[in-house]
């Protein structure tokens, strides 16, 4: 570390951040053309994967399980985590992807 970098802090990108960046085209300034439903499902999948990496949820072949409802501090993740935590029933991952797909645009806007 030298004088130019001693006060610099770094933050690693989340899986969601990296996924959204992969969709962005530097040459056009727009997102790559991906059919809306497919892109939205993929974004929700990235959020669920990130929540799993943070040990907030876990999945098996039959259901998605809430492990820790504590907020992450990430505005892209917390609304989805709150919705899962509010559920009274155990549901499978497909149910959650289809239900949470409405959050995809807000995930992009805060990423």
C-alpha positions as CSV (number, residue, x, y, z in Angstrom):
1,X,0.0,0.0,0.0
2,X,1.4,3.4,-0.9
3,X,0.2,7.0,-0.1
4,X,-2.1,7.0,-3.2
5,X,-4.0,4.0,-2.0
6,X,-3.9,4.0,1.8
7,X,-7.3,5.6,2.2
8,X,-9.0,3.7,-0.6
9,X,-11.5,1.1,0.4
10,X,-12.7,-1.6,-1.9
11,X,-15.9,-3.6,-1.9
12,X,-16.3,-6.8,-3.9
13,X,-19.2,-7.0,-6.2
14,X,-22.1,-9.3,-5.3
15,X,-23.2,-12.0,-7.7
16,X,-26.2,-9.8,-8.6
17,X,-23.9,-6.8,-9.4
18,X,-21.7,-9.0,-11.6
19,X,-24.7,-10.5,-13.4
20,X,-26.2,-7.1,-14.2
21,X,-22.8,-5.8,-15.4
22,X,-22.6,-8.9,-17.7
23,X,-26.0,-7.8,-19.3
24,X,-24.8,-4.3,-19.9
25,X,-23.3,-3.4,-23.3
26,X,-20.5,-0.8,-23.1
27,X,-20.7,-0.2,-26.8
28,X,-24.4,0.7,-26.9
29,X,-25.0,1.9,-23.3
30,X,-28.0,-0.4,-23.1
31,X,-28.6,-3.9,-21.7
32,X,-28.3,-6.8,-24.1
33,X,-31.6,-7.9,-25.7
34,X,-32.8,-10.8,-23.6
35,X,-36.5,-11.6,-23.5
36,X,-38.0,-9.9,-20.5
37,X,-39.3,-13.0,-18.6
38,X,-35.9,-14.9,-19.1
39,X,-33.9,-11.9,-17.9
40,X,-36.1,-11.2,-15.0
41,X,-36.0,-14.9,-13.9
42,X,-32.2,-14.9,-14.2
43,X,-32.0,-11.7,-12.1
44,X,-34.1,-13.3,-9.4
45,X,-32.0,-16.4,-9.6
46,X,-28.9,-14.3,-9.0
47,X,-30.5,-12.7,-6.0
48,X,-31.5,-16.1,-4.6
49,X,-28.0,-17.4,-5.2
50,X,-26.5,-14.4,-3.4
51,X,-28.9,-14.9,-0.4
52,X,-27.7,-18.6,-0.4
53,X,-24.1,-17.5,-0.4
54,X,-24.9,-15.2,2.6
55,X,-26.5,-18.2,4.4
56,X,-29.9,-16.5,4.5
57,X,-31.6,-19.2,2.5
58,X,-31.0,-22.8,1.5
59,X,-32.7,-25.0,-1.1
60,X,-33.2,-28.7,-1.7
61,X,-35.0,-30.6,-4.4
62,X,-38.4,-29.8,-2.8
63,X,-38.3,-26.4,-1.1
64,X,-36.5,-23.2,-0.4
65,X,-35.7,-22.7,3.3
66,X,-35.3,-19.5,5.2
67,X,-32.2,-19.8,7.5
68,X,-31.7,-16.2,8.7
69,X,-34.2,-13.3,8.1
70,X,-31.7,-10.7,9.2
71,X,-31.4,-7.9,6.6
72,X,-28.2,-7.9,4.5
73,X,-28.1,-4.1,4.1
74,X,-28.2,-4.6,0.3
75,X,-31.3,-2.9,-1.2
76,X,-31.3,-5.4,-4.0
77,X,-31.5,-8.4,-1.7
78,X,-33.5,-7.2,1.4
79,X,-37.0,-6.8,-0.2
80,X,-36.8,-10.3,-1.6
81,X,-35.5,-11.7,1.7
82,X,-38.4,-9.9,3.5
83,X,-40.9,-11.5,1.2
84,X,-39.6,-15.0,1.7
85,X,-39.5,-14.4,5.5
86,X,-43.1,-13.3,5.5
87,X,-44.3,-16.6,3.9
88,X,-46.1,-18.9,6.2
89,X,-45.6,-22.0,4.0
90,X,-42.7,-23.9,2.6
91,X,-42.5,-23.5,-1.2
92,X,-40.2,-24.7,-3.9
93,X,-37.6,-22.6,-5.7
94,X,-39.7,-22.4,-8.9
95,X,-42.6,-20.9,-6.9
96,X,-40.2,-18.2,-5.5
97,X,-38.7,-17.3,-8.9
98,X,-42.1,-16.9,-10.4
99,X,-43.4,-14.9,-7.5
100,X,-40.3,-12.7,-7.1
101,X,-39.9,-11.9,-10.8
102,X,-41.8,-8.7,-10.3
103,X,-38.8,-7.4,-8.2
104,X,-36.4,-7.7,-11.1
105,X,-36.6,-4.1,-12.3
106,X,-36.2,-2.7,-8.8
107,X,-33.1,-5.0,-8.4
108,X,-31.6,-3.5,-11.6
109,X,-32.4,0.0,-10.5
110,X,-30.5,-0.3,-7.2
111,X,-27.6,-2.3,-8.6
